[in-house]
Amino acid sequence: MRVYSDEGKLLEDLVQCVLKKRRKAGLYVATYPTGLDEKVQDFGKTLSLQELQTGKVKVMGIVGMGGLGKTTLAKELFNNRSSDFGKSCFLSDVRENADRRSLSSLQAQLIEDLTQVKMQITHVDQGKEMLKNYVSTSQQALIVIDDVNHADQLNAFLPIREVLRSDSLILVTSRDKDVLTSSGIVESSIYKLTGLNEQHSQELFCSHAFCQSHPPLGFKDIVAEFCRACDGLPLSLKVIGSLLCGKTDRSYWEGILDKLRQMKLPNEIQQTLKLSYDALDGDEKQIFLDIACYFVGENRDMAIRIWDGSGWNGLVGLANLQAKCLVEVNRENTIQMHDHVRDLGRQIADQEKSSGVISHRLWRLIEDIPDLWQQSSVITEVRGIRTVPRLLQYSELPESEGASWLKSWCGEVLGNCLRRLIDPSPYRFSKFQLAATEDDDLESILKRVESPNLIWLRWNNCPYTSLPPWILMNNTRVLEVCAKKLNTLWRTESQAPLELRQLTIYSPLLKFPKSIGKLKYIEKIVVKHSNLKSLPEDFCDLTSLKYLELSESGLLQVLPNSFGCLTNLQHLDLSRTSSLQKLPNSFGYLTNLQHLDLSFSSSLLLLPDSFGNLKCLKHLDLQDCCNLVMTNETFANICSLEYLNLSNCTGVAVLPSQVAHQQSLEELYLLHTNLQELPGDIGNLGSLRVLRVGSPCLKKLPCSLGQLSSLKDFWLYKCEEMKSLPDSLGLLTELSMLSLQFCGIESLQPEVVKLNKLEKLAVNFCPMRKLPFKKGVEGESAAVELSQLEYLHLMRTKISVISFVEGVCPSLKYLGIVNCDELVEVGALPPTLITLSFKYCTTLRKMEGLCNLTNLQELDITACFEVEELPCLDRLTSLKKIMADCCLKLKRIRGVDQLTQLQELSVSRCFELVELARVEDLVSLEKLNIAQCPKLQWSRGVLEQLRQRLREGLVLGQ
């Protein structure tokens, strides 16, 4: 973990971290969230009871049978509450992903979501320690752990509660209450989810059956019967309603109802769902079973390409399954399936293995390979074998030659299964089309196949320098390979997979074969970590190509002159191609290009004259193209940009004028540039939501800034020559975040207080001497200023006095004034504060506004050298944490014995501290640091009492 000695560098890296983290959309919840508001309110009552209690990070559970909507409720709570927390993470479908991806990868995802730091975790115990070591103790986080079915899964994540702030919330969903209680979640913290009431059941059912919330004429009675048969179970109401959608023959309804009545809900929910499966046509059933066995969590477009190659209409089939609510496609374009529906599909696949109706689908190698052994003398139809959960990233490949990720994942038992598969045996299988495996296992499998016809091949840790000729790829539609040795795709022209639609390669590839140009149907190519220096001219014959990624190909120097012939290309990622110096003149012929990423292409000098012809371009990332020079014609005919990043383009001194006329532009990043001015007509950007600017040459902002009517997020960073902001800043009525870092700004305009949607204000390393708050005048009615401001952070400013009169910042929850060396006095403070910090304010003497902060939970006055005594704290009944280390003149803290919720008190190196009255009576106290407090006196036996109760939570020593 990196240690920073320079606060400026820390802030600079934080800015870059935030810059890279794009705004995330909320989680998809439901098309018809009927009854959800009531469930949210009901859960809120349980949560409120927990918030009244003292103690640690709140860990709460939602339990209920499958299909009741636990995940739906958890998503809605996450969407509603995540903005209240500094960090958030939603770990979905842990039960399934623990098998598909491993628990350690989920631990790594949790760390990354909370810290934006990618981790390699090899085993769960290591992950537990890393959760405690890498997550900051100051972080307030919302974490959802969805669908756990074993205590080991939950215990892999819960060590994080030891380091999170006490106002954090961990929410766990499970079908089994015992899983939660065995992990230490008390009964009173578990919300028991129930089914929908009669009214909500009817609304949900009718929404799916009739696309309206009530039954049409003549259907009211039978709708009521269906709702009773579904017993308030949302999944059944949704699936059965969708099954009946568009069916107007009442006799059909009655037939389905008769079948439904024969089932005993909720115990026979899978049989209920099978009614919808039975109504599918043949191809739709095959697609359904493929999803259940192979494609949950996989990319939609990839799956469609595979189904099309199987002779099914993948697009129509998937759309029909979505219409029947059997599958969903989320915002990341991945296929999702409710676990009950998935289990139904796998159960059907298991049942049909022995019936000969369809071929085997093998996805559980430990169980399925022994089944094949029993077919020793029979040729068995096998649709596919999947032994790896996903395509590995290049960095995840094992270091040692021959090491198997799979065997380490599944252990010795799976290794024995594979050895049996490798051994000579009489069984064979046919009609084999799907393979997702690793190492040498592919060869072992294909040796058993009669006339293999691979449509999908995913190969982790391929041990060859090129794809071997015994892989027949005549009909292959999707090819995915991750390898450390692969330097060319195939050796002979006859190997070229002419029907290929998607190619993904993570390897040090040296060149494309000449026959790459014959793949006339290919739509998507992803090649990462390659050693490619150029592309062959034949590459430009791929006129069906829509998506091309060549990221992290650091040796790539040029693109073919005919690159513009790829006229169907929509997405191009050339990020981190650090040797690429220019783009070909034909580049402007890519008239369908919408997304272009050239970030970190540090050698790129010029964009071609034709660049301005990219009329469809929406996303352009040129971050860290530090040698790039632009002209006024660069964006000549571009008019559809939604995202533009020119940060660290230090060669850009003047923005092309056309930038200010991008009516669809929503995000504009101009950090670490040498811009001398912004366009005077920048106010024309009516859709702009995010603007981040940083240039040491920039002295002022245009007055038209106030015309940015949609602006929500505005940063100024390292604009040292800028002394003030325009008065029009107060016209930014939608602004919610304002950050000023390392600027020469000495004061904020009074108009700032009119920003009543502003939620966060940060002023760091600016010589600002005062905030533009009003002064209290006796007899004058209080006007509300900055009514929505919740977060205010000041670091290294020249403010000497701060006070909040009535009506100023009435919603403020966090106030941090850090390293403000000239601050001497703090007056009235907003009573809404939860966190208050005056850390390293070395000249601060008076803090009169503390007494009325009844909501305050955390107080930090570390290294306030001049503070001798705090006001009486007995009214701060919510206070949980006091940090007062290195307060060299502090003598006593009055009222601390009344803080019944106090969990942590740290007063180390308070050399003048003489008294902590009755701290031993604080029943909630868990940590007490009194190291190097030589004058602190204790009554007889008190210190020993504290030692026995707090144990490791007590820090003594001189």
Number of C-alpha atoms within 10 A of each C-alpha: 6 5 6 10 8 8 10 14 11 13 17 15 12 12 17 13 14 11 15 11 10 9 9 6 8 13 14 14 17 14 9 15 15 20 17 19 13 11 18 15 12 13 18 14 12 15 19 10 11 16 13 10 10 18 18 19 20 21 22 23 25 25 24 18 17 21 22 21 23 23 23 17 22 23 21 20 21 20 15 12 13 17 11 12 15 13 16 23 19 20 17 18 16 23 19 15 17 15 14 17 15 20 24 22 20 22 23 20 20 26 22 16 16 21 16 14 15 12 17 14 17 16 15 21 11 14 24 19 13 18 24 19 13 17 18 15 15 11 19 21 23 24 24 25 25 23 26 22 19 17 16 14 21 21 17 20 22 17 16 23 20 13 19 22 20 23 19 20 23 21 20 24 28 24 20 18 19 16 21 28 15 14 15 13 18 13 14 12 19 22 20 15 18 15 19 24 13 13 15 19 27 24 23 27 34 25 22 25 25 17 17 13 19 18 20 11 7 9 13 13 10 15 22 17 15 25 27 17 22 26 19 26 24 24 24 25 28 22 24 27 25 25 24 20 18 12 13 10 9 11 10 11 17 14 10 17 17 12 12 21 15 12 16 14 19 18 11 12 21 19 17 25 21 17 16 20 22 10 12 18 10 12 17 21 17 19 23 24 21 21 22 26 22 20 20 23 19 18 16 21 16 17 25 20 23 25 23 14 22 22 9 18 17 22 15 13 22 24 15 15 20 16 16 24 22 24 22 22 19 15 11 10 13 17 21 20 20 19 17 16 23 21 15 20 24 22 15 15 22 15 13 15 18 12 9 11 11 14 20 24 25 26 21 15 19 17 12 16 18 13 13 20 16 10 14 13 12 13 16 22 20 21 19 24 24 20 20 24 20 16 20 20 17 19 13 14 18 13 9 7 10 12 13 17 18 18 15 13 16 16 11 11 11 20 17 13 16 19 12 15 20 16 9 11 12 12 17 21 23 18 18 25 21 26 24 23 23 26 19 18 17 19 14 17 18 19 15 20 20 15 12 20 19 26 26 27 23 24 25 29 30 24 18 16 18 16 17 14 12 10 15 18 23 17 18 25 28 26 21 20 25 27 25 22 15 23 20 17 21 20 15 12 12 13 18 22 22 20 19 26 23 23 18 19 24 23 25 22 24 16 16 18 18 15 19 22 19 18 20 16 16 24 20 21 20 17 22 23 22 22 17 21 19 16 18 18 15 17 23 20 18 22 18 17 24 19 19 20 19 21 24 20 24 21 18 22 19 16 21 19 14 18 23 19 19 23 20 19 23 19 19 21 19 23 25 23 25 22 17 24 19 17 21 18 17 18 26 23 20 23 19 18 24 20 19 20 20 22 26 22 27 23 18 24 18 16 20 16 18 19 23 20 19 22 21 18 23 20 19 19 21 23 25 24 27 23 17 22 17 18 16 13 15 22 23 19 15 20 21 18 24 19 20 19 21 24 27 25 26 21 16 22 19 17 20 17 18 17 23 18 18 22 16 16 23 19 20 21 22 26 27 24 26 21 22 16 16 21 19 14 16 22 19 19 22 19 18 24 20 20 18 21 22 25 26 18 17 20 19 16 18 16 16 16 25 18 19 23 19 17 24 20 19 19 19 21 23 23 26 20 16 20 17 17 19 16 15 17 23 18 17 24 19 17 24 20 19 18 17 22 24 23 25 19 22 19 16 20 16 14 15 21 21 17 21 20 17 24 21 19 19 16 22 24 24 23 19 22 18 15 17 14 19 18 11 14 9 7 6 7 10 14 10 17 20 21 20 18 24 21 20 20 16 23 23 20 23 19 21 17 16 18 19 19 18 19 18 22 26 21 18 23 19 20 20 18 24 22 22 23 19 17 23 19 17 19 14 17 25 23 21 18 23 21 19 22 19 25 22 22 25 23 19 25 18 18 19 16 17 23 17 18 22 18 17 23 22 22 21 20 24 24 23 25 20 17 22 18 17 18 15 16 20 17 18 23 18 19 25 25 23 22 20 25 26 21 26 23 17 23 20 20 20 16 18 23 17 19 23 19 21 27 22 19 22 21 25 25 22 27 20 17 25 17 15 18 17 14 19 14 14 16 15 16 24 19 18 23 20 21 18 19 22 16 13 16 13 13 8 8 9 13 15 10 12 18 16 10 15 15 13 11 15 20 16 14 10 9
